[in-house]
């Protein structure tokens, strides 16, 4: 858009007349071409093939009929500054290889693209899973054992509200790096839930101005794509699960019991769903329907849908989350935070105590 708008301000953009701008415009549009690859073609592409030689690689490019004089093909020797092993692996695996030729003031350059090969998986569900709940201001992470019991939790700061596009990318990159530092070495898959914020962003008219700004700046899908890309590079399995009622399940079953925050409890529910563990309510739970009202043939999510829409349950949850009003013994959270470096995640260990007790 910047180049096309330059025709309306010729002198300001260094053009003597409109013809000079048009010549520059056409040159910018004709300075590159793309050759699409296909895995069922020889060496991954029909229009351009690559072979290895002693000094590097040689490209064999098919010319258009209008430019043919003696031969249909021309050979172009090239040297790759990086990525040679990826090209060799693509030729070995008979993958599609595509080429983009671009001309600039220095001459012609060629960009070679192919599918990356994922490392062999280093994770096993038998060890447990790591659930990640993506929120507007942080990543809530909970690690579980193979039985689905939470054993470690942390919160990673991640707020892109009011930031530019480049700043948001940098913040997301730093947060995902902290997540991968936590995941590495545990040999457990990462479990994510897939939420659709496009509909919510399309219906911002009924939201408050502050809420609309927060939701529009929430780069949810970009965060997921970066997490998946880093997992792909590290050979860590990344599992997508249905997001239905993970927050409700976390609050009812794990938040008070294990001393987790609501988001960390949701991350625990996400990890358990990645392990394909059941979330049926405890029969002794006061929130569960008593027999024979409980229909054993219904899907378990139908129960949690009733919980999410029941006003009685919401009242019960508010009482459970307020130990001063109920007088019940609640598990407290012992926060072991490192304050020496800003932006570091806070690791959480659980220890049960009465409300009002001080843990040394």
C-alpha positions as CSV (number, residue, x, y, z in Angstrom):
1,X,0.0,0.0,0.0
2,X,2.9,2.4,0.7
3,X,4.3,2.0,-2.8
4,X,0.9,2.4,-4.5
5,X,0.0,5.4,-2.5
6,X,3.3,7.1,-3.5
7,X,1.6,8.0,-6.9
8,X,-0.5,10.6,-5.1
9,X,2.6,12.3,-3.6
10,X,5.2,12.1,-6.4
11,X,7.6,14.8,-5.3
12,X,7.5,13.7,-1.7
13,X,8.5,10.2,-2.7
14,X,11.2,11.2,-5.2
15,X,9.4,10.8,-8.5
16,X,9.6,13.4,-11.3
17,X,6.3,12.3,-12.9
18,X,3.7,9.5,-12.9
19,X,5.4,7.6,-15.7
20,X,8.6,7.3,-13.5
21,X,6.4,6.0,-10.6
22,X,4.7,3.5,-12.9
23,X,8.0,2.1,-14.1
24,X,9.2,1.6,-10.6
25,X,5.8,0.0,-9.7
26,X,6.0,-2.5,-12.5
27,X,9.6,-3.3,-11.7
28,X,8.7,-4.1,-8.1
29,X,5.9,-6.4,-9.3
30,X,8.0,-8.2,-11.8
31,X,11.2,-8.7,-9.8
32,X,10.3,-12.2,-8.6
33,X,8.7,-15.5,-9.6
34,X,7.7,-18.7,-7.8
35,X,8.1,-22.3,-8.8
36,X,5.8,-24.6,-6.9
37,X,7.0,-28.0,-5.8
38,X,5.2,-31.3,-5.7
39,X,6.2,-34.5,-3.9
40,X,5.2,-36.7,-6.8
41,X,7.7,-35.0,-9.2
42,X,11.3,-35.8,-9.7
43,X,13.4,-34.2,-7.0
44,X,10.3,-32.6,-5.6
45,X,9.6,-30.1,-8.4
46,X,8.9,-30.2,-12.2
47,X,9.8,-26.6,-13.1
48,X,13.0,-26.6,-11.2
49,X,15.2,-29.4,-9.9
50,X,18.1,-29.5,-7.6
51,X,21.1,-31.8,-7.5
52,X,24.2,-31.9,-5.3
53,X,27.6,-31.4,-6.7
54,X,31.2,-31.1,-5.3
55,X,30.9,-27.3,-4.9
56,X,27.3,-27.2,-3.6
57,X,24.1,-27.6,-5.6
58,X,23.0,-27.1,-9.1
59,X,19.5,-25.8,-10.1
60,X,18.0,-26.9,-13.4
61,X,15.3,-24.4,-14.3
62,X,12.7,-24.9,-17.0
63,X,12.4,-21.8,-19.2
64,X,9.0,-20.5,-20.5
65,X,8.5,-21.0,-24.2
66,X,8.9,-17.3,-25.0
67,X,12.5,-17.4,-23.7
68,X,13.6,-20.6,-25.3
69,X,16.5,-20.2,-27.9
70,X,18.6,-23.3,-27.8
71,X,17.7,-25.3,-24.7
72,X,14.6,-25.6,-22.6
73,X,16.6,-25.6,-19.4
74,X,19.4,-23.6,-17.9
75,X,21.7,-24.8,-15.1
76,X,22.5,-22.4,-12.2
77,X,25.2,-23.4,-9.6
78,X,24.4,-22.1,-6.1
79,X,25.9,-22.3,-2.7
80,X,23.7,-22.5,0.4
81,X,24.8,-20.5,3.4
82,X,22.6,-22.7,5.6
83,X,20.0,-25.4,5.3
84,X,22.0,-27.8,3.1
85,X,21.2,-30.8,5.4
86,X,17.5,-30.0,5.2
87,X,17.6,-30.0,1.4
88,X,19.5,-33.3,1.3
89,X,16.9,-34.8,3.7
90,X,14.1,-33.5,1.5
91,X,15.6,-35.1,-1.6
92,X,16.1,-38.4,0.3
93,X,12.5,-38.4,1.6
94,X,11.1,-37.3,-1.8
95,X,9.4,-34.2,-0.4
96,X,8.1,-31.3,-2.3
97,X,10.6,-28.5,-2.8
98,X,9.5,-25.0,-3.9
99,X,11.7,-22.1,-5.2
100,X,11.3,-18.3,-5.1
101,X,13.6,-16.3,-7.4
102,X,14.0,-12.7,-6.5
103,X,15.9,-9.9,-8.1
104,X,17.2,-6.8,-6.2
105,X,19.9,-4.2,-6.6
106,X,22.6,-6.9,-5.7
107,X,21.3,-9.5,-8.3
108,X,19.3,-12.6,-8.2
109,X,18.6,-14.6,-5.1
110,X,16.8,-17.9,-4.7
111,X,14.8,-19.0,-1.6
112,X,14.2,-22.8,-1.2
113,X,11.4,-24.0,1.0
114,X,10.3,-27.5,2.1
115,X,8.5,-29.2,4.9
116,X,10.5,-29.5,8.1
117,X,11.1,-32.9,9.5
118,X,10.0,-33.4,13.1
119,X,12.4,-35.0,15.5
120,X,11.4,-38.4,16.9
121,X,9.0,-38.0,19.8
122,X,10.7,-37.8,23.2
123,X,7.4,-37.8,25.2
124,X,5.3,-40.5,26.7
125,X,1.8,-40.3,28.1
126,X,2.8,-43.0,30.6
127,X,4.7,-40.3,32.5
128,X,1.8,-37.9,32.6
129,X,1.1,-34.6,30.8
130,X,1.5,-30.8,31.0
131,X,-1.6,-28.8,30.5
132,X,-1.5,-25.1,29.3
133,X,-4.3,-22.7,29.8
134,X,-3.8,-19.6,27.7
135,X,-5.2,-16.5,29.3
136,X,-5.2,-12.8,28.4
137,X,-2.5,-11.9,31.0
138,X,-0.6,-15.2,31.6
139,X,-0.1,-18.8,30.8
140,X,-1.3,-21.2,33.5
141,X,0.7,-24.4,33.4
142,X,0.0,-27.6,35.5
143,X,2.0,-30.8,35.4
144,X,0.3,-34.1,36.2
145,X,1.5,-37.6,36.9
146,X,0.2,-40.6,34.9
147,X,-2.8,-40.8,37.1
148,X,-3.8,-37.2,36.3
149,X,-2.9,-35.8,39.8
150,X,-1.3,-32.3,39.7
151,X,2.3,-32.3,40.9
152,X,3.6,-28.9,39.8
153,X,2.1,-25.6,38.7
154,X,3.3,-22.2,37.6
155,X,2.1,-19.0,36.0
156,X,4.0,-17.3,33.2
157,X,3.3,-13.6,32.6
158,X,2.0,-12.9,29.1
159,X,0.1,-9.6,28.5
160,X,0.0,-8.1,25.0
161,X,-2.6,-5.5,25.9
162,X,-1.5,-2.0,24.6
163,X,1.6,-3.4,22.9
164,X,2.6,-3.0,19.2
165,X,2.8,-6.0,16.9
166,X,6.5,-6.4,17.3
167,X,6.4,-6.0,21.0
168,X,3.6,-8.6,21.3
169,X,5.7,-11.1,19.3
170,X,8.7,-10.5,21.6
171,X,6.6,-11.0,24.7
172,X,5.0,-14.2,23.3
173,X,8.4,-15.5,22.4
174,X,9.8,-14.9,25.9
175,X,6.8,-16.5,27.5
176,X,7.0,-19.6,25.3
177,X,10.7,-19.9,26.0
178,X,9.9,-20.0,29.8
179,X,7.3,-22.7,29.0
180,X,9.7,-24.8,27.0
181,X,12.4,-24.5,29.8
182,X,9.8,-25.9,32.2
183,X,8.7,-28.7,29.7
184,X,12.2,-29.9,28.7
185,X,13.5,-33.0,30.4
186,X,10.1,-34.1,31.7
187,X,9.3,-36.3,28.7
188,X,5.6,-35.4,28.9
189,X,3.3,-34.2,26.1
190,X,2.0,-30.6,26.1
191,X,-1.8,-30.4,26.0
192,X,-3.6,-27.3,24.6
193,X,-7.3,-26.5,24.2
194,X,-8.6,-24.9,21.0
195,X,-10.8,-21.9,21.6
196,X,-12.4,-19.9,18.8
197,X,-12.0,-16.2,19.5
198,X,-12.9,-15.1,16.0
199,X,-16.6,-15.1,16.7
200,X,-16.1,-13.1,19.9
201,X,-13.9,-10.6,18.1
202,X,-16.5,-10.2,15.4
203,X,-19.2,-9.4,18.0
204,X,-17.4,-6.7,20.0
205,X,-20.2,-4.2,19.7
206,X,-22.0,-5.3,22.8
207,X,-18.8,-5.3,24.9
208,X,-17.4,-2.5,27.0
209,X,-14.7,-0.4,25.5
210,X,-12.0,-1.8,27.8
211,X,-13.1,-5.4,27.3
212,X,-13.2,-4.9,23.5
213,X,-9.7,-3.5,23.5
214,X,-8.4,-6.5,25.6
215,X,-10.1,-9.1,23.4
216,X,-9.0,-7.5,20.1
217,X,-5.4,-7.4,21.3
218,X,-5.4,-11.0,22.6
219,X,-3.3,-12.9,20.0
220,X,-4.6,-16.4,21.1
221,X,-4.0,-18.2,17.8
222,X,-0.5,-16.7,17.5
223,X,0.4,-17.9,21.0
224,X,-0.8,-21.5,20.1
225,X,1.2,-21.5,16.8
226,X,4.4,-20.5,18.6
227,X,3.9,-23.1,21.3
228,X,3.3,-25.8,18.6
229,X,6.3,-24.7,16.6
230,X,8.6,-24.9,19.6
231,X,7.2,-28.3,20.5
232,X,7.7,-29.4,16.9
233,X,11.4,-28.3,17.0
234,X,12.0,-30.1,20.3
235,X,10.3,-33.4,19.4
236,X,7.6,-32.8,22.1
237,X,4.1,-34.1,21.3
238,X,1.5,-31.4,21.3
239,X,-2.1,-32.6,21.9
240,X,-5.3,-30.5,21.1
241,X,-8.4,-31.2,23.2
242,X,-12.0,-30.1,23.4
243,X,-12.2,-27.0,25.6
244,X,-15.7,-27.7,26.9
245,X,-16.1,-27.0,30.6
246,X,-12.5,-27.3,31.5
247,X,-12.7,-24.2,33.8
248,X,-15.8,-25.6,35.5
249,X,-14.3,-29.0,36.0
250,X,-11.1,-27.4,37.4
251,X,-13.0,-25.2,39.9
252,X,-15.2,-28.1,41.1
253,X,-12.6,-30.9,41.3
254,X,-9.1,-29.5,41.6
255,X,-8.9,-25.8,42.7
256,X,-9.7,-26.2,46.4
257,X,-8.5,-29.8,46.8
258,X,-5.0,-29.1,45.6
259,X,-4.7,-25.4,46.4
260,X,-4.5,-24.3,42.7
261,X,-5.7,-21.0,41.2
262,X,-8.7,-21.2,38.9
263,X,-6.6,-21.1,35.8
264,X,-4.1,-23.7,37.0
265,X,-7.0,-25.9,37.9
266,X,-8.3,-25.5,34.4
267,X,-4.8,-26.4,33.1
268,X,-5.0,-29.6,35.2
269,X,-8.3,-30.5,33.6
270,X,-6.8,-29.8,30.2
271,X,-3.9,-32.1,30.9
272,X,-6.2,-34.9,32.2
273,X,-8.3,-34.6,29.0
274,X,-5.1,-35.1,27.0
275,X,-4.5,-38.3,29.0
276,X,-8.1,-39.3,28.2
277,X,-9.0,-39.6,31.8
278,X,-12.6,-39.5,33.0
279,X,-14.1,-36.5,34.7
280,X,-17.1,-38.1,36.3
281,X,-18.2,-36.4,39.5
282,X,-17.7,-38.0,42.9
283,X,-21.0,-39.6,44.0
284,X,-20.5,-38.0,47.4
285,X,-20.1,-34.6,45.8
286,X,-22.9,-32.4,46.9
287,X,-23.0,-31.0,43.3
288,X,-23.7,-34.3,41.7
289,X,-27.2,-35.4,40.9
290,X,-28.5,-38.2,43.1
291,X,-29.8,-41.5,41.7
292,X,-32.1,-42.2,40.0
293,X,-32.0,-38.7,38.5
294,X,-28.5,-39.3,37.3
295,X,-28.7,-40.8,33.9
296,X,-25.8,-43.2,33.3
297,X,-26.3,-43.2,29.6
298,X,-25.7,-39.5,29.2
299,X,-22.2,-38.2,28.3
300,X,-20.3,-36.9,31.2
301,X,-20.1,-33.4,29.7
302,X,-23.9,-33.2,30.0
303,X,-23.5,-33.1,33.8
304,X,-20.9,-30.4,33.6
305,X,-23.2,-28.4,31.3
306,X,-25.8,-28.5,34.1
307,X,-23.2,-27.5,36.6
308,X,-22.2,-24.5,34.5
309,X,-25.7,-23.3,34.2
310,X,-27.0,-23.9,37.7
311,X,-27.3,-20.9,39.9
312,X,-27.2,-23.2,43.0
313,X,-23.8,-24.5,42.0
314,X,-22.4,-21.0,41.5
315,X,-23.5,-20.1,45.0
316,X,-21.9,-23.3,46.4
317,X,-18.7,-22.5,44.6
318,X,-18.6,-19.0,46.0
319,X,-19.0,-20.4,49.5
320,X,-16.3,-23.0,49.0
321,X,-13.9,-20.4,47.7
322,X,-14.5,-18.2,50.8
323,X,-13.2,-20.0,53.9
324,X,-14.0,-17.1,56.2
325,X,-17.7,-17.5,55.6
326,X,-17.9,-21.3,55.6
327,X,-15.4,-21.9,58.4
328,X,-14.2,-25.0,56.6
329,X,-10.6,-26.1,56.5
330,X,-9.1,-25.2,53.1
331,X,-5.8,-26.0,51.5
332,X,-3.6,-23.0,51.3
333,X,-1.1,-22.3,48.6
334,X,2.5,-21.8,49.6
335,X,4.1,-19.5,46.9
336,X,7.8,-19.8,46.5
337,X,8.5,-16.9,44.2
338,X,11.9,-15.8,43.0
339,X,11.8,-12.0,43.1
340,X,15.4,-11.5,42.1
341,X,14.5,-11.5,38.4
342,X,11.4,-9.9,36.9
343,X,9.2,-11.9,34.7
344,X,10.2,-15.3,36.1
345,X,7.5,-17.9,36.7
346,X,6.3,-18.6,40.2
347,X,6.5,-22.3,41.2
348,X,3.8,-23.5,43.5
349,X,3.9,-26.3,46.0
350,X,0.9,-27.5,47.8
351,X,0.5,-28.0,51.6
352,X,-2.8,-28.4,53.5
353,X,-3.5,-26.1,56.4
354,X,-6.4,-24.4,58.2
355,X,-7.5,-21.0,57.1
356,X,-5.7,-18.5,59.2
357,X,-2.6,-20.6,59.9
358,X,0.8,-19.3,58.9
359,X,3.1,-21.6,57.1
360,X,6.8,-21.1,57.8
